[in-house]
Amino acid sequence: MAKTDYYELLGIAKGADPAEIKKAYRRKAKELHPDRNSDNPNAEAQFKEVNEAYDVLKDGDKKAAYDRYGHAAFEGGMGGGGRPGAGGQGDFASAFSDVFDDLFGDFMGGQRGGAGGRRASRGSDLRYNLRIDLENAFEGMSKTINVPTSVQCGSCDGTGAEGGSEPQTCPTCSGMGKVRAQQGFFTVERTCPTCSGTGQIIQNPCRACGGQGRVEKDRALGVNIPAGVETGTRIRLSGEGEAGMRGGPSGDLYIFIEVADHPIFQRDGSDLFCRVPVAMTTAAMGGDIEVPNIDGGRSRVKIPAGSQSGRQMRLRGKGMPALRGAGTGDMFIELAVETPVNLTSRQKELLQEFEELSSENNPESSSFLNSVKSFWEKMKG
């Protein structure tokens, strides 16, 4: 029985380039895989034919021989190195491994390095929570922080090896950091158990760091906090994180800012709010009051006569500086009219007399009473 043309098996033209061949093979391999075609008794045979075709067409020399002589190129010893598929399942594993790497390489840890290549891993990023006062957020500040972290071992210069010796290529994985195991039709790639994926082993570990290439140490770092920071602001210090394994690059340090609550000011972005208690007489007759500013200064504010609780007044440019961009926010003063307590007998007499004389001077009360009166009359009707 004549064998099916390899190009026809993969559904591609004879002039297809390597990328097209791999794409077509991957599509066919998924389509014909026996696990997905349990009801098709011929699925396994078709699957092997597809792998046989890909094993030839992915190899430049084999492809050239096949293009010239067809299937006869691999029969009777004609140049091509033997019949494709003659090795059985092992040849399929070799063919499929390229597609496996293409599909799952990143998931399994990225592209494979060359044999003996140094696999120094990057250190972890670190987080440091820094709590500051609102005044510090207004002015900006420089602060020294102590960060417990891992630093490069000075005894072995980060190599992990004692006395200037060099790490050796792992004999189990030949420096690849990964080993492969055959499971049915699939080749499964796992981290090498001997070197833990580094591709190297240390015969004489450094006594100071135990072969890790780094040691635990507290570091004092200077941090510049810009003016205008808010809770949640993140400052990145590149390369100030944990040292990498065996000379690998260090991670980064991220400083997360938390601005503490203030007893006087409340913040909303670059604006500040200040609730100021005002005597009832000042609110009624008007007057001047002094309010604090976040920079430590004072501002004089004129209170209009007849001011009510909740009235707001704006002091432009007295808020917080903008973290990104020019400008400064405003400060809003909210009046809280204060009712006097612990009155003397004389004060009560005066207030009673005031009440009798001011029945027409409370427009809000009069309006409310009129609305209540109308409501009751409506309910009666």
N, C-alpha and C positions, 0 to 999 in steps of 0.2 A: 504494500500500500504506500503510495507516494506521500511524502511528508508535506505538510502545509508550509507555504512560504512564510518566513519569519516576519517580514514586513506586514504581510496580510494578517498574521496572528495578532500583531500589536495594533493593527489598524492605522498604519502610517505609510507615507510614500517612501520610495527608496532613497531619496535625497535628504531624508530627515536628519537634522543635526542632533548632537547628544542630548540637549535639553528636551527636544521633542520626543526622543526615544525614551528617556527616563519618565517623562510625564505620561506617555502612553502606557508604559509598563506599570506604573503605579496605579493607573486607572483600571487596567485589566486585572492586576493582582487583587485589587479590592473586589472587583466584580466576580472573579472566579474562585475566590478563596473557599476551600472545602467547608470551613466553619459556617459560611454564609449560604452554602448550597447543599445542605444535608439531604435534600430530596433528589439530588442529581448524582447518580452513581458514577458519571464520567467527569465530575468536577475536579477530582484530584489529578486525573490524567491531563485534563486541559490546563490546569494550573501549572503542572510541571512543564508542559509545552511552552507556555508563556515565559516561564523562568529560563528555559533553555534558549528561547529566542533572545531574551534580554542579555543573557550571559555572553552571547556571540556579538550582538550589535553594540553593546556598550564598550567592547574592546576594539580599538582601532585596527589592530592587525587582523583579528578574527573577522571583523566586519569587511575589511578589504578583500580577504580571501573568499568570504561568502558572496560578496557582490560579484566576484569574478567567476567562481566555480559553483556557486550554489551549495546545496547540501553535500555534494561530492567532495567539497574542500576538506571535509572532516571524516572522510571514509577512506580506508586503505592507506592511511599514513600521509596523505597529501598535506602540504604545509599548513599548519594551523594549530599544531600542538595537540591533536587528538580530538575525538568526537565530543562535542559539547554535551554535557549532561551525563557523560559516562561515569563520572564520580558519584552519581546519585544525589542524595540529599545534601551532601557537603557542598557540591557545586551550587545548588540552589541557595544555600545559606550565604555563600560568597556573593552571589548576585543580589540577593535581597538585602544584604547588609548596607549597601550604599543607599537604598531607598529608606531603610530603617533610620540611618543617620540623618537623612534629609528630613524625615518626618518628626523624629523624636530627639534629635541631637541637642537642641536647646533645652528641652525638658530634662534631659539626662545630665545636663551640666555644660552645654556649650560645645564648641568645635574642639576636636581632638588636637592636641599639640604633637609636635614631633617627638620621636623617641629620645629620652634623656632630657627633654626640656624641663626647665625648672618651674614647678607649680607652686609658686609663692602666692598665698591667698591674701586678698585685701582685708584689712582690719574692719571691725564693726563700727558703725556710726554710734555716737553717744549722745544722750540727751541730758541737759542740765537745766533745772528749773530755778529761775532767779526772781525773787520777789523784791520790788523796789517801791519807794514812796512816790506819791503823785508829784511832790516837789522835784524829785530826781528825774521823773519822766518829763517834767517841764523844762528843766535846765539841761538834761543830758548829763552823763557822768562817765568816769573811768573807774573800773572796779577790778580787783584781783580776786579770782575765784580759785578754789582748790578742787581739782577733779581727780578722783581715783580712776586710774586707767592702766592700760598695758603699754609699755614702751619697749623699744628695741633693746635687746640684751647687749650690754657693752662688752661682755666677755667674749662672745662669739660673733659680734657684729651682725646679729640677726640670722646667721646661718643655722644655728642649732647644733653645730658640731664643735667638739672640744679641740683646743690647741691648734686652730687654723686648718684642721682637716676639712675635706669637702664631702658633702652628701654623695652617696652612690646611687646609681640607677637601680630602681627596684627590679629584681630578677623575675618577679611574678608577672608584672604587666609590661616589662621592658620600657618603663618610663612613661607609659601612656596614662597611668592613673586609673585605668578601667580594665576590666576583664570581661570576656564574652563567654556565654554558656549557651549551648544548643538546646532548645526546647521545642521538639517537633519541627515544624516548618520555620520557626522563628529563632532568631539570634538575639538573646537578651543581654544587654550591656549593664554591668554593675560596677560600683566603685571598688577598686582593688582593696581587698582586706588586709594586705601586707603593709601597704604604704598609706592607706586611708585616702587615696586619691591624689596624693602629692607627686607620685611618680618617682620619688626618691626615698631612700632609707638612710638613717644615720647610724653608722656602726659604733661611733664613740660620741654619745650625746654630751652636750655642754652641761656641766654640773650646776651652773648658775641658773639656767632656765629649763633644764630637763629636756633639751632638744626642741623646745617650742620656738626659740628665737626671740622671745619677748618675756618680760618680767612685769609683775604688778608694782605700780608706784603711783604716789600722789603727785600731781603736777600743779604748779601755781601758774595761772594764765591771766594775763591782763585783757580785759574786755572793755571796749568803748561802746557805751549805750547812747545812741543818738537821741536828741531832744524830740519829743512828740511820740515816743513809743507807747503802745497800748497793750493791754492784756491780750496775749496770743501772738504778739510780735515774735518772730523767729529770727535769730541771728546765727549765721553759719560761719564757723571757723574751719576753713579747709585744712585737712591734714592733721587736725588736733584731736582726732578720735583715737580709737584703739589701734595699736601697732599691728601690722599684718604678720601672718605666720611666716617664719623663715625668710625674713627680709622683704616680705610683701609690702605694698603701699599702705599707709595708715588711712583709717576712715576719717570722717568729719565729726566735728562737735557742733551740735545744735543747741543753742541757748534759747529757752522759751521764757518770755517775760510775763510776769504777773504784777500788775500795778495794784497796790493795796488800796482799800477804801479809805477815804479821807473824812475826818470828822466835820468839815465845813463844806467842802465842795463835792458835788456830784458831776460826773463827766459823761458827755455824750459826743463821741468823736473828738473834734477839736473845740467844742463848746463846753463851758462850765456853767453849773447852776448853783446858786447859793440862796437858801431860804433864810430870810432876815426877819426876826420878830420886831414889830413896831408897836409902840404904845398907842392905845386907843385915841388919846388926845392928839398925838402927832398925826395919826391917820385922818382924824376929823378936821384938824385945823391946818395941816401941812407943816412941813419943816424939812430940815436937813439931817441926814444920818451918814455915818462913815461905815464903809464895808471893806473887808480885807481883799487883797489881790493875791493870786497864786505866787507872784514873784516876791511877796513879802511887803509890798507897799499897801497904800490905802487909796480909796476913791470916795469922794463926797457925792452923795446922791440926793437930789431934791425930791421930796415926797409931795405930790400934789394934794391939796385939801380934798377931803372926801374919798380917799383911797380905800379900797376894800381888800380883804384877804384874797390872796391868789393873784393879785395884780403883778404883772411882770414888767421890768424895765431892763433895757439892754445897755451894756457897757461894751462898746465896740473895741476889738483888739485886745481884750483882757482875758482871753481864753488860752487854750493850749496851742503851741506851734504845730503846724502840719508836718507829719513825718515825711511824706513825699510831696514835694511841691512847695511853692512859696505861700506865705500868708499865715495868719494867726486867727484862731477862733474868737468868739465873743463870750462874755460872761452875762448871764441873765440873773437878775435879782428878783426873787419872788417874795412879796410882802405877806407876812402872817400877823394880822392885827390881833394884839394880845388883850384879853379881858382881864382887868385887875382882880386880884383875890385878897382875902383877909382884910376887908374894908373896915375902917373905923366907923363909929356912929355918925360922925360929922360927914364923912365921905358918902355914906349911904343917904343922908339927908340931901346932900348936894346932888347926888345922882337922881334921887327921886324928884327933886325940883326940876332937874334937867329933863327928865322923862316927860314931865307934865308940860314943859315948854317946847318940846321938840317933836310933837306928834306929826307935824307936817314936814319934818326934815329927814324922814326916812323913806325915800321914794320906793326902794325895793320892798320894804315891809308893806307899804300901802298897796303896791301892785299885787303882792301875794295875797293880802287879805281880800282885795276886790275879787281876785280869781276864785278864792275859796267861797266867798259869798255867792258868786254866780253859780258855782258848782252845787252848793246846797239848795239854792232856789230851783235849779234844774232837776235835782233829784226829787224834790217835793212835788214838782209839777208832773 
